[in-house]
Amino acid sequence: MSNYVIGISGASGAIYGVTLLEYLLKKQHQVYLILSNSARLIIRQELGREWGGHFSETLEILKKEYPNDQLIYCNEEDMTAPVASGSVLTGGMVVAPCSMKTLAGIAHGFSSNLIGRAADVTLKERRPLVLIPRETPLHRVHLNNMLTVSEMGAVLLPAMPAFYHQPKSIDDLVHFVVARALDLIGVQNTLSKRWNGI
């Protein structure tokens, strides 16, 4: 498949979702993008990028920033969007970052927005669902929710980069995590140096 879903929730770490989005678009994959309302604030705060304050404004900004037909931006409140149905074939979904609220919604089948619904669809259709949780430290409810989604078939990919590739920049650390997410949805990449032994 060359269609993928990316959800960017309101946790710290928006750089993971944006980097993943830009890599997939660069490689000519079609991407369904869903942003939570809080994600726009985090993108502004952490990345210094202005993606607007509401859906229509963000849509216009993204059309200018990514002027091709590969990006399909979906309103998080639109439960009639294509990815709300399992009949739309995708190669999987990544939620990057995944807030604890979003994690809880997915774990308990509570689709309060399109990110949750698209994740629910991905699970029920037995497609790859990769969650990049971004919280620390963790308490029992977080851990229980992680165990629940893992038992449902999702893969948890905590934002915990390795250091064997001797990172020299924040980008190197981000690319390590994004490369693993790409691996898990079956997208070949050379974003980060792989382990070759000592």
Phi and psi in degrees as GROMACS dihedral restraints (atoms count N, CA, C in turn):
[ dihedral_restraints ]
;  ai    aj    ak    al  type     phi  dphi    fc
    3     4     5     6     1  -119.6    20    10
    4     5     6     7     1    14.8    20    10
    6     7     8     9     1  -110.0    20    10
    7     8     9    10     1   130.4    20    10
    9    10    11    12     1  -135.3    20    10
   10    11    12    13     1   156.3    20    10
   12    13    14    15     1  -111.8    20    10
   13    14    15    16     1   132.5    20    10
   15    16    17    18     1  -121.6    20    10
   16    17    18    19     1   125.7    20    10
   18    19    20    21     1  -109.1    20    10
   19    20    21    22     1   130.7    20    10
   21    22    23    24     1  -116.1    20    10
   22    23    24    25     1   111.4    20    10
   24    25    26    27     1   -94.1    20    10
   25    26    27    28     1  -173.7    20    10
   27    28    29    30     1   -88.5    20    10
   28    29    30    31     1    18.3    20    10
   30    31    32    33     1   -81.7    20    10
   31    32    33    34     1   161.9    20    10
   33    34    35    36     1   -63.0    20    10
   34    35    36    37     1   147.3    20    10
   36    37    38    39     1   108.9    20    10
   37    38    39    40     1    25.9    20    10
   39    40    41    42     1   -57.5    20    10
   40    41    42    43     1   -24.1    20    10
   42    43    44    45     1   -58.4    20    10
   43    44    45    46     1   -30.2    20    10
   45    46    47    48     1   -65.4    20    10
   46    47    48    49     1   -47.0    20    10
   48    49    50    51     1   -67.2    20    10
   49    50    51    52     1   -41.7    20    10
   51    52    53    54     1   -67.9    20    10
   52    53    54    55     1   -41.0    20    10
   54    55    56    57     1   -63.9    20    10
   55    56    57    58     1   -42.4    20    10
   57    58    59    60     1   -62.0    20    10
   58    59    60    61     1   -46.1    20    10
   60    61    62    63     1   -55.8    20    10
   61    62    63    64     1   -50.5    20    10
   63    64    65    66     1   -67.9    20    10
   64    65    66    67     1   -33.3    20    10
   66    67    68    69     1   -66.5    20    10
   67    68    69    70     1   -47.6    20    10
   69    70    71    72     1   -62.2    20    10
   70    71    72    73     1   -41.9    20    10
   72    73    74    75     1   -65.2    20    10
   73    74    75    76     1   -40.5    20    10
   75    76    77    78     1   -60.1    20    10
   76    77    78    79     1   -34.7    20    10
   78    79    80    81     1   -90.6    20    10
   79    80    81    82     1    14.7    20    10
   81    82    83    84     1    68.7    20    10
   82    83    84    85     1    26.0    20    10
   84    85    86    87     1   -86.4    20    10
   85    86    87    88     1   149.7    20    10
   87    88    89    90     1   -84.9    20    10
   88    89    90    91     1   135.7    20    10
   90    91    92    93     1  -127.2    20    10
   91    92    93    94     1   127.8    20    10
   93    94    95    96     1   -92.4    20    10
   94    95    96    97     1   116.7    20    10
   96    97    98    99     1  -107.4    20    10
   97    98    99   100     1   131.6    20    10
   99   100   101   102     1  -126.1    20    10
  100   101   102   103     1   123.9    20    10
  102   103   104   105     1  -111.2    20    10
  103   104   105   106     1   135.9    20    10
  105   106   107   108     1   -76.7    20    10
  106   107   108   109     1   162.4    20    10
  108   109   110   111     1   -58.9    20    10
  109   110   111   112     1   -39.4    20    10
  111   112   113   114     1   -68.5    20    10
  112   113   114   115     1   -28.5    20    10
  114   115   116   117     1   -60.7    20    10
  115   116   117   118     1   -37.1    20    10
  117   118   119   120     1   -61.1    20    10
  118   119   120   121     1   -39.8    20    10
  120   121   122   123     1   -66.0    20    10
  121   122   123   124     1   -41.3    20    10
  123   124   125   126     1   -66.6    20    10
  124   125   126   127     1   -40.9    20    10
  126   127   128   129     1   -60.6    20    10
  127   128   129   130     1   -41.4    20    10
  129   130   131   132     1   -65.4    20    10
  130   131   132   133     1   -46.0    20    10
  132   133   134   135     1   -67.9    20    10
  133   134   135   136     1   -46.4    20    10
  135   136   137   138     1   -90.9    20    10
  136   137   138   139     1   -30.9    20    10
  138   139   140   141     1  -110.5    20    10
  139   140   141   142     1   -10.1    20    10
  141   142   143   144     1    67.7    20    10
  142   143   144   145     1    24.7    20    10
  144   145   146   147     1  -110.3    20    10
  145   146   147   148     1   134.7    20    10
  147   148   149   150     1   -97.0    20    10
  148   149   150   151     1   106.2    20    10
  150   151   152   153     1  -109.4    20    10
  151   152   153   154     1    21.7    20    10
  153   154   155   156     1    84.4    20    10
  154   155   156   157     1   173.7    20    10
  156   157   158   159     1  -110.1    20    10
  157   158   159   160     1   -11.7    20    10
  159   160   161   162     1  -151.1    20    10
  160   161   162   163     1   170.5    20    10
  162   163   164   165     1   -54.9    20    10
  163   164   165   166     1   -52.8    20    10
  165   166   167   168     1   -63.2    20    10
  166   167   168   169     1   -37.5    20    10
  168   169   170   171     1   -67.1    20    10
  169   170   171   172     1   -44.4    20    10
  171   172   173   174     1   -63.1    20    10
  172   173   174   175     1   -40.1    20    10
  174   175   176   177     1   -57.0    20    10
  175   176   177   178     1   -45.5    20    10
  177   178   179   180     1   -66.0    20    10
  178   179   180   181     1   -40.4    20    10
  180   181   182   183     1   -63.8    20    10
  181   182   183   184     1   -45.8    20    10
  183   184   185   186     1   -66.9    20    10
  184   185   186   187     1   -33.8    20    10
  186   187   188   189     1   -61.7    20    10
  187   188   189   190     1   -37.2    20    10
  189   190   191   192     1   -76.7    20    10
  190   191   192   193     1   -37.1    20    10
  192   193   194   195     1   -75.7    20    10
  193   194   195   196     1   -34.2    20    10
  195   196   197   198     1  -128.0    20    10
  196   197   198   199     1    76.2    20    10
  198   199   200   201     1   -80.5    20    10
  199   200   201   202     1    68.6    20    10
  201   202   203   204     1  -149.5    20    10
  202   203   204   205     1   174.3    20    10
  204   205   206   207     1   -88.2    20    10
  205   206   207   208     1     3.6    20    10
  207   208   209   210     1   -76.8    20    10
  208   209   210   211     1   -24.4    20    10
  210   211   212   213     1   -98.2    20    10
  211   212   213   214     1   123.5    20    10
  213   214   215   216     1  -116.4    20    10
  214   215   216   217     1   107.5    20    10
  216   217   218   219     1   -90.6    20    10
  217   218   219   220     1   123.8    20    10
  219   220   221   222     1  -110.4    20    10
  220   221   222   223     1   138.0    20    10
  222   223   224   225     1   -71.2    20    10
  223   224   225   226     1   128.9    20    10
  225   226   227   228     1   -63.2    20    10
  226   227   228   229     1   -17.5    20    10
  228   229   230   231     1   -95.7    20    10
  229   230   231   232     1    -1.6    20    10
  231   232   233   234     1   -93.2    20    10
  232   233   234   235     1    97.4    20    10
  234   235   236   237     1   -81.0    20    10
  235   236   237   238     1     6.3    20    10
  237   238   239   240     1  -104.9    20    10
  238   239   240   241     1     5.7    20    10
  240   241   242   243     1   -62.8    20    10
  241   242   243   244     1   155.3    20    10
  243   244   245   246     1   -51.3    20    10
  244   245   246   247     1   -43.0    20    10
  246   247   248   249     1   -76.5    20    10
  247   248   249   250     1     1.7    20    10
  249   250   251   252     1   -80.3    20    10
  250   251   252   253     1    -4.5    20    10
  252   253   254   255     1  -122.6    20    10
  253   254   255   256     1   138.0    20    10
  255   256   257   258     1   -70.0    20    10
  256   257   258   259     1   -12.6    20    10
  258   259   260   261     1   -72.9    20    10
  259   260   261   262     1   -14.5    20    10
  261   262   263   264     1   -87.4    20    10
  262   263   264   265     1   115.2    20    10
  264   265   266   267     1   -76.6    20    10
  265   266   267   268     1   130.0    20    10
  267   268   269   270     1  -136.3    20    10
  268   269   270   271     1   162.6    20    10
  270   271   272   273     1   -87.7    20    10
  271   272   273   274     1     2.0    20    10
  273   274   275   276     1   135.1    20    10
  274   275   276   277     1  -178.8    20    10
  276   277   278   279     1  -139.4    20    10
  277   278   279   280     1   143.4    20    10
  279   280   281   282     1  -125.6    20    10
  280   281   282   283     1   130.5    20    10
  282   283   284   285     1  -105.1    20    10
  283   284   285   286     1   110.1    20    10
  285   286   287   288     1  -140.9    20    10
  286   287   288   289     1   107.2    20    10
  288   289   290   291     1   -82.3    20    10
  289   290   291   292     1   166.5    20    10
  291   292   293   294     1  -110.6    20    10
  292   293   294   295     1   111.2    20    10
  294   295   296   297     1   -69.9    20    10
  295   296   297   298     1   162.9    20    10
  297   298   299   300     1   -67.7    20    10
  298   299   300   301     1   -30.2    20    10
  300   301   302   303     1   -65.0    20    10
  301   302   303   304     1   -45.6    20    10
  303   304   305   306     1   -64.8    20    10
  304   305   306   307     1   -42.8    20    10
  306   307   308   309     1   -57.0    20    10
  307   308   309   310     1   -46.0    20    10
  309   310   311   312     1   -62.8    20    10
  310   311   312   313     1   -41.3    20    10
  312   313   314   315     1   -62.0    20    10
  313   314   315   316     1   -43.5    20    10
  315   316   317   318     1   -66.3    20    10
  316   317   318   319     1   -43.5    20    10
  318   319   320   321     1   -61.0    20    10
  319   320   321   322     1   -31.1    20    10
  321   322   323   324     1  -112.5    20    10
  322   323   324   325     1    14.6    20    10
  324   325   326   327     1    64.1    20    10
  325   326   327   328     1    28.0    20    10
  327   328   329   330     1   -99.8    20    10
  328   329   330   331     1    92.7    20    10
  330   331   332   333     1   -86.3    20    10
  331   332   333   334     1    76.6    20    10
  333   334   335   336     1   -78.4    20    10
  334   335   336   337     1   -14.7    20    10
  336   337   338   339     1  -148.7    20    10
  337   338   339   340     1  -179.0    20    10
  339   340   341   342     1   -70.2    20    10
  340   341   342   343     1   -28.4    20    10
  342   343   344   345     1   -60.7    20    10
  343   344   345   346     1   -48.4    20    10
  345   346   347   348     1   -63.2    20    10
  346   347   348   349     1   -41.7    20    10
  348   349   350   351     1   -66.4    20    10
  349   350   351   352     1   -43.8    20    10
  351   352   353   354     1   -64.0    20    10
  352   353   354   355     1   -37.0    20    10
  354   355   356   357     1   -66.3    20    10
  355   356   357   358     1   -40.9    20    10
  357   358   359   360     1   -61.2    20    10
  358   359   360   361     1   -43.4    20    10
  360   361   362   363     1   -62.4    20    10
  361   362   363   364     1   -44.3    20    10
  363   364   365   366     1   -59.4    20    10
  364   365   366   367     1   -42.1    20    10
  366   367   368   369     1   -67.2    20    10
  367   368   369   370     1   -46.0    20    10
  369   370   371   372     1   -68.7    20    10
  370   371   372   373     1   -26.0    20    10
  372   373   374   375     1   -89.5    20    10
  373   374   375   376     1     3.2    20    10
  375   376   377   378     1    59.8    20    10
  376   377   378   379     1    39.7    20    10
  378   379   380   381     1  -100.5    20    10
  379   380   381   382     1   160.4    20    10
  381   382   383   384     1   -62.2    20    10
  382   383   384   385     1   128.7    20    10
  384   385   386   387     1  -123.8    20    10
  385   386   387   388     1   117.1    20    10
  387   388   389   390     1  -113.6    20    10
  388   389   390   391     1   125.5    20    10
  390   391   392   393     1  -114.1    20    10
  391   392   393   394     1   127.6    20    10
  393   394   395   396     1  -106.8    20    10
  394   395   396   397     1    86.5    20    10
  396   397   398   399     1   -68.9    20    10
  397   398   399   400     1   142.4    20    10
  399   400   401   402     1  -133.4    20    10
  400   401   402   403     1    88.9    20    10
  402   403   404   405     1  -158.7    20    10
  403   404   405   406     1   146.5    20    10
  405   406   407   408     1  -163.5    20    10
  406   407   408   409     1   138.9    20    10
  408   409   410   411     1   -72.0    20    10
  409   410   411   412     1   177.2    20    10
  411   412   413   414     1  -110.3    20    10
  412   413   414   415     1   143.3    20    10
  414   415   416   417     1  -110.2    20    10
  415   416   417   418     1  -177.1    20    10
  417   418   419   420     1   -60.9    20    10
  418   419   420   421     1   -39.4    20    10
  420   421   422   423     1   -63.8    20    10
  421   422   423   424     1   -42.9    20    10
  423   424   425   426     1   -57.2    20    10
  424   425   426   427     1   -48.7    20    10
  426   427   428   429     1   -65.0    20    10
  427   428   429   430     1   -40.8    20    10
  429   430   431   432     1   -62.6    20    10
  430   431   432   433     1   -41.2    20    10
  432   433   434   435     1   -65.7    20    10
  433   434   435   436     1   -37.1    20    10
  435   436   437   438     1   -64.2    20    10
  436   437   438   439     1   -44.0    20    10
  438   439   440   441     1   -62.1    20    10
  439   440   441   442     1   -41.2    20    10
  441   442   443   444     1   -61.4    20    10
  442   443   444   445     1   -48.5    20    10
  444   445   446   447     1   -68.4    20    10
  445   446   447   448     1   -32.0    20    10
  447   448   449   450     1   -64.9    20    10
  448   449   450   451     1   -41.9    20    10
  450   451   452   453     1   -67.2    20    10
  451   452   453   454     1   -24.0    20    10
  453   454   455   456     1   -80.7    20    10
  454   455   456   457     1   -13.4    20    10
  456   457   458   459     1   117.6    20    10
  457   458   459   460     1    -5.3    20    10
  459   460   461   462     1   -75.2    20    10
  460   461   462   463     1   157.3    20    10
  462   463   464   465     1  -110.4    20    10
  463   464   465   466     1   127.2    20    10
  465   466   467   468     1   -93.4    20    10
  466   467   468   469     1   125.0    20    10
  468   469   470   471     1  -123.8    20    10
  469   470   471   472     1    81.9    20    10
  471   472   473   474     1   -59.4    20    10
  472   473   474   475     1   148.6    20    10
  474   475   476   477     1   -74.4    20    10
  475   476   477   478     1    70.8    20    10
  477   478   479   480     1  -124.6    20    10
  478   479   480   481     1    84.1    20    10
  480   481   482   483     1   -68.0    20    10
  481   482   483   484     1   149.0    20    10
  483   484   485   486     1   -82.9    20    10
  484   485   486   487     1   173.2    20    10
  486   487   488   489     1  -126.6    20    10
  487   488   489   490     1     6.1    20    10
  489   490   491   492     1   -67.6    20    10
  490   491   492   493     1   -19.6    20    10
  492   493   494   495     1   -88.3    20    10
  493   494   495   496     1     9.1    20    10
  495   496   497   498     1    50.3    20    10
  496   497   498   499     1    64.8    20    10
  498   499   500   501     1   -61.8    20    10
  499   500   501   502     1   142.3    20    10
  501   502   503   504     1  -112.5    20    10
  502   503   504   505     1    -6.6    20    10
  504   505   506   507     1  -152.4    20    10
  505   506   507   508     1   168.7    20    10
  507   508   509   510     1   -61.5    20    10
  508   509   510   511     1   -39.2    20    10
  510   511   512   513     1   -56.9    20    10
  511   512   513   514     1   -40.3    20    10
  513   514   515   516     1   -59.9    20    10
  514   515   516   517     1   -40.6    20    10
  516   517   518   519     1   -68.5    20    10
  517   518   519   520     1   -42.5    20    10
  519   520   521   522     1   -64.4    20    10
  520   521   522   523     1   -44.4    20    10
  522   523   524   525     1   -62.2    20    10
  523   524   525   526     1   -33.0    20    10
  525   526   527   528     1   -59.6    20    10
  526   527   528   529     1   -47.5    20    10
  528   529   530   531     1   -69.0    20    10
  529   530   531   532     1   -43.9    20    10
  531   532   533   534     1   -64.8    20    10
  532   533   534   535     1   -37.9    20    10
  534   535   536   537     1   -60.9    20    10
  535   536   537   538     1   -40.2    20    10
  537   538   539   540     1   -66.6    20    10
  538   539   540   541     1   -37.9    20    10
  540   541   542   543     1   -63.2    20    10
  541   542   543   544     1   -43.1    20    10
  543   544   545   546     1   -61.5    20    10
  544   545   546   547     1   -42.3    20    10
  546   547   548   549     1   -55.8    20    10
  547   548   549   550     1   -43.8    20    10
  549   550   551   552     1   -70.7    20    10
  550   551   552   553     1   -22.3    20    10
  552   553   554   555     1  -101.6    20    10
  553   554   555   556     1     9.4    20    10
  555   556   557   558     1    81.1    20    10
  556   557   558   559     1    25.6    20    10
  558   559   560   561     1  -104.3    20    10
  559   560   561   562     1   114.9    20    10
  561   562   563   564     1   -64.2    20    10
  562   563   564   565     1   141.3    20    10
  564   565   566   567     1  -158.6    20    10
  565   566   567   568     1   161.1    20    10
  567   568   569   570     1  -127.3    20    10
  568   569   570   571     1    35.0    20    10
  570   571   572   573     1   -65.7    20    10
  571   572   573   574     1   -31.6    20    10
  573   574   575   576     1  -138.3    20    10
  574   575   576   577     1   148.3    20    10
  576   577   578   579     1   -65.1    20    10
  577   578   579   580     1   133.6    20    10
  579   580   581   582     1   -92.6    20    10
  580   581   582   583     1   155.8    20    10
  582   583   584   585     1   -70.5    20    10
  583   584   585   586     1   128.3    20    10
  585   586   587   588     1  -119.3    20    10
  586   587   588   589     1    14.7    20    10
  588   589   590   591     1    88.7    20    10
  589   590   591   592     1   173.8    20    10
